[in-house]
């Protein structure tokens, strides 16, 4: 795991002698150091880069000894552009720091003022906490929890399980008491230890929609942003895994194993650049863009410098053979490109979800992807040192069902015809299909007429009354859309929480309803919350499935791509197959027009089948996991209820599988946190306590 950390204190060195707290705070700060850190600048407001950062991932430009900018990650800006951004930030223009292509975190120091920018999606969050008379900040929450010896915030864990994609329930908290997160699209500004969180996004009217671009112009913007995002990765130096960091050099020929299999067995990626190639539209678009850009897109030393494209072939799921074969065939058709080198990773029951849960690193926060990390790691081990993934494409391109209410607010009723007609056909012919358009229209109209505080208060009431009937259990398109036509709703795991936990979350929602009289437009707000949730889970996956010397790149979560996708008109988004159509236009504009039949088909069916197969195979281990769960010790669940639900789901009961994944992953994360040894800090004044007091989850009441 890589992170940056620094702090801003009220002390000013020797001049702080007249301050009551200055000398003590300054001495404490100088006596604490992050383990394995690289110091970028020193007192009185130091900054470190911690972890296995590559040299090209940490860039520092300086105008004078007290004015400097550090950029962490992949940034497409030149050094001259970084200096221009530094001068703009010195005058307070923060948006200049977020306008470059790539995925990065920028830290600006102007005198005693420190500015740290987050991203729009939330894949690169920024955390902060009061410490030593000032404020410490980092891009990971666990190091700050170590620094202040924080305990678990059980109320936040309850909100994360009950309403995972509702910002009003989660607030600015983290699983650690006292450690706060800045919202997506915001920056943390520190002045002499005092902190302020400010937005760098342009303000929009809450009454009317912002002027929308023409569809062709908006799609061109998405194409340009994606091309620049891919080019920013390809423009960097090519990286080859360090043999000394693995289990040794390639031992040579092994019967039945080629170089790729031997490398995967050692645990290291291939040199150069690669991409996922699942047969879907998102990963296929990135692979074709990366292979088609001028230059040398692919492997070091490979013939023709081809891009390494990796396809995962799941042989253990049954009942979806036709869909899986179709995905594999589409991937092979795309891989016919001469600049692609195609590798198919075949796996059986050992790679199903919930397999091999005993191993895995501790992540910064819990996330559902912990249950599938081993499955993803098998695919990534066959990838390259820099590997493209299509995560986030659905959230930035697709229309959230609540956007139907936005169309009604804009008096664009005729644009509802195509999406509601498609919904009526999605679940097949039935006796009620003729009523679907009217039912969806009525739900969208109700949402458009419901004030934001009333919608939040209704969600709080449903939690208290345990009304989860709107949560789709079978995954029908109509039921899912109707359930999503709300300002917010309980998550899939809420039904298994205790009444005490649900009461705590309902209180949070009630406070948010009275605190925020205006909430913007429901569709736009729900879409941003869904993107933040996906970005958070992508970050957990990066840490849980991490392969040494490998970097995952998700261009759809970049600031510029998110902005370009937000400019897509709602009337274009709500059309059936909008995501595939937009990406097809993106590829056509980049010169790629020959796509295989069925390109753009979704993979929900194969994913659900794999989850059910994994649940059936691991149900014994999962039931034992909840024999004495830490979640029950914290008062969040009743172990007996969860064990019963796991057995029922393994037998095919129509229960929400996403909710069970969230419960299992949170329990796994708690156990790994409790079993953790060591700390992120060293030095004479370093805290001796880990993030969980006494190494156990306290059996305490929610507060």
N, C-alpha and C positions, 0 to 999 in steps of 0.2 A: 504494500500500500504506500502510495506517495501522498504527501501533504505538505503544506506550508504553514508556518506558525510565526506569530510575532505578537508584540503588545505595545500599547501606548500607555505610559504611566504619567501621573501628575508630577513626579519628580523630574528635576532638570539637572541631575548630576550634582556638582559641587555647589551650584547656586541654590539647591534645595535645602541647604542647611537651616534656613530660617523656617522651613515648613515642619509642621508637627509630624506629618506622615512621610515626607519626602525621603529622608535618609533611610528609614526602615524599608520602605517600598523599593528604593533603588538598590539597597544591599541584597534584598531577597531576589530581585530580578536578576542581578548579576550572578547569584549563586545557584541559579537553576538553568539547566541546559537541556534541550531535547536530544534524545539518544540518536546517534548517527546522523547529525545535522550538518549542513553546509551553511555557514554564515554569509549572508548577502550584504547586510550592513548592520552596524553595531548601535551602541547606546546613543541617545536615551530611549529610542524606539526601535529595537532590533528586529530583524527579519531573518528567518531560516528556511531553507528547503530541506525536507526530511524524506529519506527513502531513495530509491534507485532512479532518480531523475537522469535523463540523458542530457549531455551537454547542450544540445540544440533545443531542449525543452525549457531551459531557464535562461532568459535574456534580460539584461539590465542596461538601460541607457541613463545617462546622467547629464544634467545641464549645469549644475554646480553642486558643491558638497551637501547642500540641503534640499536639492530638487532632483528627484530620480524616480524612475519607473522600472518595475520588475514585472515580467510577463511569464507565466507558468503554463506550459502546455503547447499545443499546436496553434501558432498564430501566423497568418499569411502576410502580416505587415512587414515592410522593410524597416531597417533601422531609422531611416529618415522619417518614415510615417510614424514610428514610435515616438520620435522626438516631437513631431507636430502634435501628436496626441498628448504628450507630456505638457507641452506649453498650453494646450487647450484646457487640460485638467487643472493646471495651475490657476487658471481663471475661473474654474468651477464647471466647465462643460464636460460632464461625465460621459455623455453619449459617444463622444469621440473614442473613448476607451473600449467601447463595445461594438464598434462598427466594422471591425476587421473580420476577415474570414477565419474559420478554424474554431477550436474549442479551447478556451484558456481562461485564466484568472489574472487580472491586472491589479497590482498594488502600487499606489503612487504616494510618495512622500514629498510634501512641500512644507518645509520648516517642521513644525510640530504637528502638522495635519497629515493624517494617514487616511487614504481612501482605498477600499477593497471592493471590487465589483463582482457581483454574482452574474449568472447568466439568465436568459429568459425562460429556459425550460426547467432548470433546477438540477441539471446533471452535474454542475460544478458549484455546489452550495458553499456558503460562508457561514461560520459559526462564531459566536463570541460569548464571553462570560466576564463578570467583574473579577478582578484579581489584583492584589498588591496595591490597592489604591488607584487602580486604573482599569484597563480593559485588555484582555488577551483575546486574540482571534486566530482562527485556523480554518483550513478547508476540510477538517475532519472533527467530529464531535468527541470521539473517545479520548484523544490527547488532552483536550480541555477538561473533560471529566476527570482524568487522572490528575491534572494540575490542581484542581480545587477539591479533590477527593469527594466527588459527587456521588450521591446515591441514585438509585433508579427512580424515575418519575413514573409511578404506576398509573397515574391518571392519563399520561400521554400514551402509554401502551394500551390502555383501555380505548382511547379515542382512535388509535391506529388500527385496532381490530374492529371497532364498531363502525367507524366512518372513515375509511382509509383515504378517500378522495374528496374529503370535505375540509377545506382550509379553515372553516369556522370552528370545527372541532379540534383540529390539530394545533391551530394558532402558530406561534413562533417557537414552540417548544421542541424538545428532543427527548429521547428516552432517558436522559440524564438531567437531574434537577440542577437548575442554575445555568445550564448551557442552552443558548438560544440560537435560532437560525434566522437569517434574513430571508425574506420572501423572494421568489424569482422576480427578476426585473428590477432589483434594488441594489443599492451599494451601502456599505458600512463606512461611515465617516467618523474618525476619531480625532479629537483635539485635546491634547494634554490629558488623556485618560478618559475624558467624557465622550460618550458615543451617541451617534445619531444614525438612523436608518432612513435613507431617502430613495425615492424612485427615480430612475433615469429614463423611463418610458414616457412618450408624449401623452399628455392628458387628452381624453376624448369626452365628448358630451354623453351624459347618462340618459338623455331624453331621446336622441336620434342617433342613428348609425353614422359612422364616419363615411366620407365619400369613398365609394368603391371603384376600383379600377375596372377597365374592360377585361373580360375573361382572357382574351389573347394576350394582353399586356401583362396580366397577373401571372399567367403560365410562363411567359418569357422571363419574368422576374424569378420564378422558382427555378427555371433551367439555369439562369446565370448564377444564382446563389449556390445550387448544387455543384455546378462545374467548378466554381471558385473554391468550394469546400473540399472537393476531391483534389483539386490542383494544389491547395495548401499542404495536403499530406504528401503528395508526390514530389513537391518541390524540396522537401527536407532531405537530409542525408539518408542513404540506405543503411540499415542496421542488420548486422549478423549476430546471432546469439554467441555469447562468450562461452567457449567450451569449458573454461575453468570454473564457471558458475554452475555447470551441470554435473552429472555423475562421471564425467570424463569424456574423452574423445570417442569418435565412432569406432567401435571395436572391429569394424571390417565386416566382410560377408557373413551373414547368418542364414542358415537354410530356411527358406520360406519367407524371408523378410528383405524388402528393398530398403534403400536409404531413408525413404519417408517413414516406413514402419519402425526402423531402428531409431530414428530421431524422436518419434512419438513415444517409444518405449523409454527413452532417456528423459523425456519431459521437456523438450525444447522445440520452439517453432523453427520454420525454415527462414532463411534470410530473405530480405526484400519485402515486397508488398503483396498482399492477397486480399481475398474477399469471400464472404459467404455467397453461396449460390444455391438457394433452396428451391428455385423454380418460381418463387413469388416475384411480385413486381418491385418491391423495395430493394431486396438484395441484388436482384438481377440488374436493376437500373444502376446501382453503384458499381457493380462489377464491369458492366459495359462502358460506363463513363470512365472508370479508371483505366481500362484496357485501351480505350479509344483516344485518350488524350495524347498529344505529341510528347516525345521524350522516351524515357525508359521506365515504364510503369511497374515492371515486375521484379522478378527474382534476380539477385546478384549471381552472375555467372551462368544464368540459364540461357539456353539457346533462344535468341530473339528477344530476351528480356521479357518473357511472358508473365502475365499476372496469374498467381496461384488461386484458383477458384475451388472452394471446398463445399461439397454437398454431403449432408448427413442422411444416411439410409437406415431407417429404423425397421429392423426385421422382426421385432417382437410383438408389435401391435397386430391384432387380428380384426377382421371386419371392415377394414378400410384399405384393402390391398389395391383396389382400383384407383383410389385417390392418391395413394403413395406412389404407385407406378406412374401416374400422370405427372406428379411433381418431379419425379426423377427424370422422366422423359423430357419435360420442359427444360430442366437444368442441363441435360446433355445437349439439347438443341442450341441453347444459348452458348454453351461451352465449345461449340464448333468454331467459334471465333478463333482465328489463328494466333491471336495475342493472349489467349487464355490457356492455361495448363490446368486441366480438370482432375480433381482427386475426389473420389467417393469414399466416405468413411462409413463402413457398415458396422452395426452394433446390434446386440441382442438384448436379452433381459437385464444384463448387467448395466445397461445404459438407460433404463426406464426411469421416469420420475420416482422419487422416494428411494431409489437404490443407493446404497453406500452413504447413509446419512451420518455414520459415525466419524468419517473423516471430513476435513474441510477447515479453512481458516476462519478466525473470528472477523466478522465484518463490522464496519462502523455502526451500522444500524440493522434492524431486522428487515426482511423483505421476502415476498413469496418465492423469489427465484432461488432461495436456498434449497428448495426441494428439487430443483432441476439443475443445480450447479455442476454435478458430476457428469450429467448428460451433455451439457454445453462444453465442458472442459475436454471431453473426448474429441469434439469437433474442432475446438480451437487448437489442440495439440497438433493437428495436421495442417494448421494454418501458417501464416507468415509472421515475421517480427512486427509488421504493421498490418493490421487486419481490419477490413471494413465490415460493418454489420448494419442491417437495415432497421435497427430499433428506433422507434418513435415515428416511423412513417405514417402509421395508421392514425396516431393522435394529432399530427400536424396537418394531415391532408384530408382525412375523412370528416364528415359532418356529424357532430354529436347530435343525437335525436332532439335535444333541447333547442337546437338552432331552428327547428320548425316554428317555435314560439317567436324567435327573432324575426322570421319572415312575416309572421302575422303582425308584429309590432311595426314593421315597415310597410304594412298594407300590401304585401305581395302574395296574396292568397293563391293566385293561379300557379305559382311555383311549387305549391304543395302537392299538385296533382300527380306528378311522376313519382316522388318518393312514397306517397301513401299507396299508390297503385302497386309499386314494387313490393311494399310490405305485405299487401294482400296476397301476393303470389309467392312470397318467400317461404311460407310454411305449408305450401301445397293447397289444393282445393279442399274446402270444408264448408260446413253449413253456415258458418259465421263469417266466411271470407268477404261476403258482400257488405257486411257491416264494418269491416276494418277501416276503410277510409274515413267514415263518419266518426268512429271511435277515436282514431288518432287525431283527427282534426279537433274534436271536442277537448281532448287532453291538452293539445298544443294551445288552444284558445284559453283554457283554464290557467295554464302556466303563464301565458302572456298577460293575463289580467290579475295574477297573484302578486302582491307586493313582496319584495325581498324579505322584510322582517317576518311577514306572515308565513312565507315558505319555510324559513329556518325554524320558526316556532312549531310548525306542523311536524317537521322532522323530529324535533325534541319530544313532542307529544307521542309520536309513533314509537320512539325508543322506550319511553316510560310504559306504554301500553303493550309493548312487545308485538307490534303489528309488522310482521315481515312477509305478509302474503303477497305484496307487490314485487318481492324479490323473485325473479324467474329461476325456477329450479331445473327446468328442462332445456333452457337456452333457446326458446323460440324467438324468432326475430320480432314478432309483434309484441309479445310479452316484454321482451327486453327493452324495446323502444318505449312502450307505455310506462314502464317502471322508471325509465331515464328522463321522462318529461316532468321533472320536478326541480326545484331549486337545489335540493340536496336530499339524500336518502340514506338509510342504514346500509352498511356494507354486508357482504355475504356471510361474514363470520359473526355478525351481531347476534344472531339467534342462539348462539351457544354461550354467550356471556352471562354472567350473573346479574341479577337485578341491581345490585349495588354498583357494578361497573357501568351498566346502562344509565343509571341515575346520574352518575358523575358526568358522563358524556352529554346527557340531556341538559344538565346545568350549564356546561360549556356552550352548547348551542343556544340556550336561552339568553345567556349573557351576550353572545354575538348578535342575536336578533335585536336586542335593545341598544347595543353599541354601534351598529352599522345601519343607519336608516336607509341608505341607498346602496344597492349592490350591483348596478350596471345591468347588462342584458343577460338573461339566463343562459342562452346557448353559448355565448362567448365565455361566460364565467365557468360553466361546466366544462367546456373544452380546455380551458387553461388548467383547471384542476386535474383533469384526466392526463394532460401532458406532464404536469408536475409529478403525478403518481408514477407514470411510466419512467420518467427520468430518474426518480429516486430508486426504482427497482433496477434500472439499468446500472446505476452506480453500485448497488449491492451485488449484482451479477459480476461486474468488473472485478470486485474484490474476492467474491466467493469462488469464481472459476479462473482466477488469475493464473496465467502461465508465465513463468519467469522469462524476462527479456522480450515479452510481447506487449503490444499496445493495441487496444480495441478502439476503433474510430467509428463513431455514430454521427455522420454528417447531418442527419435529419434533426438532431438536437442542437446544432450550432445556432448561434444568435441570428445570423443572416438568413439561414434557411427558415427558421421559425418566423422571422419577420416577413419573408417573402410568401410563406404559406398563409400567414394571417391576412395578407392582401387579397387572397382568392375570394371572389364574391360568394356570399352564402348561396345564391341561386345556382352557382356552379357546384358547390360542395354537396348539396342535397340530392343531386342527380344520382341514380343508381350507377355503380361502377365508376364514381368520380375519381377515386385515387388512381386506378389503373389508367383512366383516360388522361389524367394530368401527366403521369409518368411516361405514358406513351408519347405524348406531345413533347415532353422534355427530351426523350431519346431521339425523336424525329428531328428536333432542332439541333441536336448534337451529331446528326448524320446516321443514326441507327434506326432503321425502319423495318427490318426483316425479323419479326418476333414470332415465336412458335405459337401454334393454336392453343387457346386456353390460358394465355399469359394474363396474369392479373387475378387468377382465381384465388380465393382465400384458403387458409389452411386450418380453420377452426376445427373441422371434423377430425383430422388426423391428430391434432394436439389433444383434443378431448379424449380420443381413444387411447392415446399413449398415457395420459394421466390416469384413466380408469385401470388400464393394465398394470401400471406401476403401483397403484393403490391396492389392487388385488394381491399382487405379489409380496408387498411389504406390510400388509395389514397386521401381521403378528408383531413385527418390530414396532409399528406405530402404536399399537395398543399398549405394549410394554413401555413405550416412551411416556404414555400418559397414566401409568400406574401410580406414580407419585410426582405429578408435574409441578414445576415451579410456578406456572401460571395459576394453579390452584392455591399454592402458598401465598401468592400475591392477591388472592381474592377475585381473580378475573373470570375463572371458569370453575365448573364442577367436573372433576375428572371422569366420573361415571357417565355423565351426559356425553362427553366428547368420545369416550371409548365406544359407546353405543352408536354414535353417528358414524364413526370410522368403520365399524363392522357393517352397518347398513349400506354405506356408500360402496364398500367393497363388493357387496352382493348386488349392486346395481340400483339401489334406491335413488330417486331423482333429487339428490341433495346438491347444493352449490359446492362444487369441487374447489372453486377459488377460495371460499371461506375456510375449508379444511386445510388448504395449503398455507393460508395465513396463520392459522393456529399452530400447525406443525413447525413452520419456519420460526415463529416467535419463540416457541418452546426450545427449539434447537439453539437459537441465538442466545437465549438466557443461559442455557447449560454451558455453552462455549465461553460466555462471559464469566460465569462463576469459576470455571476450570482454568481461567487465564492466570498466567504467572508473569511477574515483572511489571514494569511501568514504562511509559514513554519518556520519562524524565530522569535526569541524573544531576549530581551536584550536591553541595553541602546542605542546601535548603530544599532539595527535591522532596516532594510528598512521598511518604512511605506507604500510603494506602492506595489500593486500586479503586477503580470506579465504583465497585459495589462494596459497601461497607461490610467488613468482616468476611467478605467472600461469599455471602449468601443473600438470597432475595429476602428482604424483611417481610415477615408475616404481619403486615400493617394494613390498617383501614385506608381506603381511598379518601383523599382530602382535596 
